[in-house]
Amino acid sequence: MFSQLGTFTRPAKAGLMTCYFCKGCGSRIWHEREGVEMASIKGGLVKGLDWDTAVHLWTKRAVVPIPEGVVSWEEEPLESDA
């Protein structure tokens, strides 16, 4: 399974971010920021995910409505925000 996983690293607002993607289709799977014990997992890939407790990131240019009352950030939250 992990032989189909590719990575690339890019600068983020605070440090470096490692991005994991499927080598077969190119879909991003998750991101990890250097020095932060949190991963950003692409929720649509998780079967049975509880969407009621989802946190929404990068909503500034969302193409679907973000539900009222959920935790959300227009961009990536800094470590102090999370």
Secondary structure, DSSP 8 states (H G I E B T S, - for coil): -GGGEEEEEEE-SSSEEEEEEETTT--EEEEEETT-S-EEE-GGGSTT--GGG--B---TT-SS---TTS-B-SS---TTT-
